[in-house]
Amino acid sequence: MSLIENVKKVRIGNKFDIGGNERFTLIAGPCVIESEELVMEVAGKVKEICDRLNINFIFKSSFDKANRSSIHSFRGPGLEKGMEILKKVKEKYNVPIITDVHETWQCEKVAEVVDILQIPAFLCRQTDLLLAAAKTGLPVNIKKGQFLAPWDMKNVVTKMEEMGNENIMLCERGSTFGYNNMVVDMRGFMEMRKFGYPVVFDVTHAVQRPGGLGTATAGDREYVFPLMRAGLAIGVDAIFAEVHPNPDQGKSDGPNMLALDKLEEILKVAVKIDDMVKGR
């Protein structure tokens, strides 16, 4: 069965669809909002690249990284300031916005600004959080827990559907493999696609080595592009990739973020693979 068959399309911000035989969408941005200046720089440059390559673009950055390895790690500007910055990105560049929510009370407030809510992998089984996100009516990108099999996401999907929200995307970000290591089983995309919703490949978190630096997460950036190519060859609907002008200086997930100046060449290859697979 082709990965692109029998899947619902999810409308994003009344701008474009994710799913079916559409070209893959890019979800990208720095892991966390480090500053307004950084966010604006990344959003503007990625949009220029995507416009040149005819790729639909959703900007992503987190207002709070609530699951950092260390209590001393940088978490972000918080909800109020974070939403203010993301709103500026949306208005200046006319792009849809996605960001994480960690608690039920955040969903309604965040939904006033963003176009898509994202459920972090560690929280994908949190029923109240899923229901609160579903209640907003917005599309919800749900990351598969590192501890779940792909078919276990059926229960997650059912929770959303029971709330009447079928604007669902399911995101693969790798599975725990022993200690401080992640692996991606490419069969997982096909398993999750059986539920009838678009699938997203988070290629940067998939190369994490959680806790690998002791008080921070390590990662293997060199594997991001090869894994992206493999996912596109299967036929995923969207690629999630965190990018930064200087990843090694990034305040969160630096070891696995892509360098902004390398993004265009990577995406040129991505478009060729996607077009070939989808016959476009």
Phi, psi and omega in degrees: 000131177293143180292340186265003181271151169054049179233139177292149171266140178250123181278130183249111174055028182056030182244317182199170180253149167247130179122173181069226183254020180290153172301148180303146174264144176259124172253114189208156178158175177292149183308311183230152176289103180275324178195161177296321182297315180296314181299315180296320179298311183294314181300315182296315183289321179293322178297317178301316180296313182295323177297318180296324185262002179059050177245130173292137189234132172240127181275135180232132166199152186260136176279341179207126173261094189278357184238034178297154182297320184243147177295341181269356182287151178293132184250338182122179186278352183093173188297306187298307181292322180298316179293326177299317181290316180296325177296322178295320177300314182299317183285322183286319188253356177054048178239149174294155183237141172230143174207162182282148166238143183242339182225154186302320185292342181284334190302309183296319181292317180293324182296344177290341184244313190275169178256340180219136171264147179238131177262118180298153185303317182297340186251010188292345177259003182283099188303312183297323179292317178298317181293321179294320178293316180298322184298334180292339183082352179285158168301147180230123175265114185253117179280132177292129179302144178299343186257004184250147168282153181305320182289342177291345179288351177301320179294326177295314179301317182299321178300318178294314182297323180295338176270003177082014179250111177251018175272071191246137169233140181247128190243125174271129178227020177097162180237147180298131181229096184069215181262138173053038182210150178232148171226157177242121174266110185296341176294338183299327179297318181290324178296315181288330178295337179298340179282350174093016182237157178300149177244142183241143177247113176274093190281341181272320176290338180293343180254014176295154165237087188306129180069011186294342179254014180087288179256010179206164180276135174266180180190167182237082185302331184298340182266355184298308184295315177300320179293322177300315180300318181295317179296319178293326178294331176284326177113035181295159184271335181209149174248127177255121182216126177273131184231155186204144178298329180217080187306324183293343176257003181297146184274353176205132177061028180306317185296341180244358177286150176277148175283132183303322183285354177259352191295317186297316180295323177296316183290331177299317177292320181301318180297317180299317181293314182299316180296321180294315183294320185266002176064038185261000000 
